Amino acid sequence: MSENNSWIPLFPLNAVLFPGGVLPLKVFETRYLDMLRSCMKSGQQFGVVLIKSGQEVGMAAEPESVGCLTRITEWDMQDLGVMMLRTEGSQRFRILQQRVLQDQRLEAQIELIAADPATTPDEAHLQCAGTLKLVIDDINKKGRATHGNDFASPFSLPAQFDNAGWVANRWCEILPIPLKARQKLLELTDGSERLGIIHQYLLQHNII
């Protein structure tokens, strides 16, 4: 499943974004402000990729080969030169070819990775989904109590508790696991396999 031959902008970060995941961003580097303005003007998505080596600022970092396309859902610039964004992951991709621009931004030609196939929920799925709902409800309840109308849930709607991939992705985001482990889970093409690994983790740590 190919994206076409056009180049998409990449945003290398110390973060792993999953489809359906929410990623807040605070952007102040001129090169990325320019990139984001261009994306908003054209409606183009950009790719979030985990940094394999290098830094978020300065010279172009080396990215992992699999990332997630991202769309901007909200933005604000209350302070001059600082853009606050709420973005949401849409579809995973694999980098086929990449290049570094003069301002040290990365662009890539990509191959899209198919969405996790729908499956009939089994016992492991139901356990993971039930506990996830309790966790999300608790986070949202505490957030509203603390921040009132200013609270923005870290989870996007609609919730898809009957979708194994969606349930696995949300656990991948909130569990205290290393970034490299998150990246490996992102790269799994089978949502049920990803959920199976999460289920074992939750059992081992007495979360379910």
C-alpha positions as CSV (number, residue, x, y, z in Angstrom):
1,M,0.0,0.0,0.0
2,S,2.0,3.0,-1.2
3,E,1.5,6.7,-0.4
4,N,2.6,8.0,-3.9
5,N,5.9,9.4,-4.8
6,S,5.6,12.7,-3.0
7,W,7.8,13.5,0.0
8,I,6.2,14.0,3.4
9,P,7.7,16.0,6.3
10,L,8.9,14.1,9.3
11,F,9.0,15.2,12.9
12,P,11.5,13.2,14.8
13,L,10.7,13.1,18.5
14,N,11.5,11.2,21.7
15,A,8.0,9.8,21.5
16,V,6.1,6.9,19.8
17,L,2.7,7.8,18.4
18,F,0.1,5.1,17.6
19,P,-3.0,5.4,15.3
20,G,-5.8,7.0,17.3
21,G,-3.4,8.4,19.8
22,V,-3.3,12.0,20.9
23,L,0.1,13.8,21.0
24,P,0.3,17.4,22.3
25,L,3.2,19.4,20.9
26,K,5.0,22.6,21.9
27,V,6.9,23.8,18.9
28,F,9.3,26.7,18.8
29,E,12.0,25.9,16.3
30,T,11.6,28.0,13.2
31,R,12.1,25.0,10.8
32,Y,9.2,23.1,12.4
33,L,7.0,26.2,12.7
34,D,7.4,26.7,9.0
35,M,6.7,23.0,8.4
36,L,3.5,23.1,10.5
37,R,2.2,26.3,8.8
38,S,2.7,24.6,5.5
39,C,0.9,21.5,6.6
40,M,-2.0,23.5,8.0
41,K,-2.3,25.5,4.8
42,S,-2.3,22.5,2.5
43,G,-4.0,20.0,4.8
44,Q,-1.1,17.7,4.5
45,Q,-0.3,15.3,7.3
46,F,3.2,14.9,8.7
47,G,5.0,11.9,10.1
48,V,6.0,11.4,13.7
49,V,9.0,9.1,14.1
50,L,10.9,8.0,17.1
51,I,14.5,9.3,17.2
52,K,16.9,6.4,16.7
53,S,20.0,8.5,17.3
54,G,20.5,12.3,17.7
55,Q,18.4,15.0,19.3
56,E,15.1,16.8,18.8
57,V,16.9,20.1,18.2
58,G,19.8,21.0,16.0
59,M,21.1,18.7,13.3
60,A,18.7,16.2,11.7
61,A,18.2,13.1,13.8
62,E,18.2,9.6,12.5
63,P,14.6,8.2,12.7
64,E,13.3,4.7,13.2
65,S,12.0,3.2,10.0
66,V,8.3,3.0,11.1
67,G,6.3,6.0,12.2
68,C,2.7,7.3,12.3
69,L,1.1,9.9,10.1
70,T,-0.4,12.7,12.2
71,R,-3.1,15.3,11.7
72,I,-3.4,18.6,13.5
73,T,-6.7,18.8,15.4
74,E,-6.2,22.0,17.4
75,W,-3.5,24.7,17.5
76,D,-2.8,28.0,19.3
77,M,-0.1,30.6,19.4
78,Q,-0.5,32.7,22.5
79,D,3.2,33.5,22.7
80,L,5.0,34.8,19.6
81,G,7.1,32.0,18.1
82,V,5.6,29.2,20.2
83,M,2.9,27.0,18.7
84,M,0.8,24.7,20.9
85,L,-0.7,21.8,19.0
86,R,-3.0,18.9,19.7
87,T,-2.4,16.2,17.1
88,E,-3.8,12.8,16.4
89,G,-2.2,9.7,14.9
90,S,-3.9,8.3,11.8
91,Q,-2.0,5.6,10.0
92,R,1.4,3.9,10.3
93,F,4.0,4.0,7.6
94,R,7.4,2.6,6.7
95,I,10.1,4.9,5.4
96,L,11.3,3.9,1.9
97,Q,13.7,6.8,1.3
98,Q,14.6,9.9,3.3
99,R,16.4,13.2,2.7
100,V,17.7,16.0,4.8
101,L,16.7,19.6,3.7
102,Q,19.0,22.6,4.0
103,D,17.4,23.6,7.3
104,Q,18.0,20.1,8.7
105,R,14.4,19.0,8.4
106,L,13.7,15.5,7.3
107,E,11.4,14.4,4.5
108,A,10.6,10.8,3.4
109,Q,8.9,8.8,0.8
110,I,6.7,6.2,2.6
111,E,4.7,3.0,2.3
112,L,1.5,3.0,4.3
113,I,0.9,0.1,6.7
114,A,-2.6,-1.3,6.7
115,A,-4.7,-0.7,9.7
116,D,-5.1,-3.5,12.3
117,P,-7.8,-5.9,11.0
118,A,-11.1,-6.2,13.0
119,T,-11.3,-9.3,15.1
120,T,-14.0,-10.9,17.4
121,P,-13.1,-10.0,21.0
122,D,-11.8,-12.9,23.0
123,E,-11.4,-13.2,26.8
124,A,-8.0,-11.5,26.8
125,H,-9.3,-8.6,24.7
126,L,-12.4,-8.2,27.0
127,Q,-10.1,-8.1,30.1
128,C,-7.8,-5.6,28.6
129,A,-10.7,-3.4,27.3
130,G,-12.6,-3.5,30.6
131,T,-9.6,-2.4,32.6
132,L,-8.6,0.2,30.0
133,K,-12.1,1.8,30.3
134,L,-11.7,2.1,34.0
135,V,-8.3,3.7,33.6
136,I,-9.5,6.2,30.9
137,D,-12.6,7.1,33.0
138,D,-10.4,7.7,36.0
139,I,-7.9,9.9,34.2
140,N,-10.7,11.9,32.6
141,K,-12.6,12.3,35.9
142,K,-9.4,13.5,37.8
143,G,-8.6,15.8,34.9
144,R,-12.0,17.5,34.9
145,A,-11.9,17.8,38.7
146,T,-8.5,19.5,38.6
147,H,-8.8,21.6,35.5
148,G,-12.6,22.0,35.0
149,N,-13.6,23.3,31.5
150,D,-9.9,23.7,30.6
151,F,-9.3,19.9,30.7
152,A,-8.5,18.3,27.4
153,S,-8.7,14.5,27.5
154,P,-5.5,12.7,26.4
155,F,-7.7,10.3,24.6
156,S,-9.6,10.9,21.3
157,L,-13.2,10.0,20.6
158,P,-14.9,7.8,19.8
159,A,-13.5,5.1,22.0
160,Q,-13.2,1.7,20.2
161,F,-13.1,-0.9,23.0
162,D,-14.2,-3.6,20.6
163,N,-11.1,-3.0,18.4
164,A,-8.1,-5.1,19.6
165,G,-5.6,-2.8,17.9
166,W,-7.2,0.3,19.4
167,V,-7.2,-1.2,22.9
168,A,-3.6,-2.4,22.5
169,N,-2.5,1.0,21.2
170,R,-3.9,2.9,24.2
171,W,-2.2,0.6,26.6
172,C,1.1,1.0,24.7
173,E,0.8,4.8,25.3
174,I,0.0,4.7,29.0
175,L,2.1,1.9,30.4
176,P,5.5,2.7,31.8
177,I,7.5,0.9,29.1
178,P,10.8,2.0,27.4
179,L,10.4,3.9,24.1
180,K,12.2,1.1,22.2
181,A,9.6,-1.4,23.5
182,R,6.8,1.0,22.3
183,Q,8.5,1.2,18.9
184,K,8.6,-2.6,18.6
185,L,4.9,-2.8,19.5
186,L,4.1,-0.1,16.9
187,E,5.9,-2.2,14.2
188,L,3.8,-5.3,14.8
189,T,1.4,-5.6,11.9
190,D,-1.1,-7.8,13.9
191,G,-3.2,-5.9,16.4
192,S,-4.2,-9.1,18.2
193,E,-0.5,-10.0,18.6
194,R,0.2,-6.6,20.1
195,L,-2.8,-7.0,22.4
196,G,-1.6,-10.5,23.5
197,I,1.8,-9.0,24.6
198,I,0.0,-6.3,26.5
199,H,-2.3,-8.8,28.1
200,Q,0.7,-10.8,29.4
201,Y,2.3,-7.6,30.7
202,L,-0.9,-6.6,32.6
203,L,-1.2,-10.1,34.1
204,Q,2.5,-10.2,35.2
205,H,2.2,-6.8,36.9
206,N,-1.2,-7.7,38.5
207,I,-3.0,-4.9,36.7
208,I,-5.8,-7.3,35.6
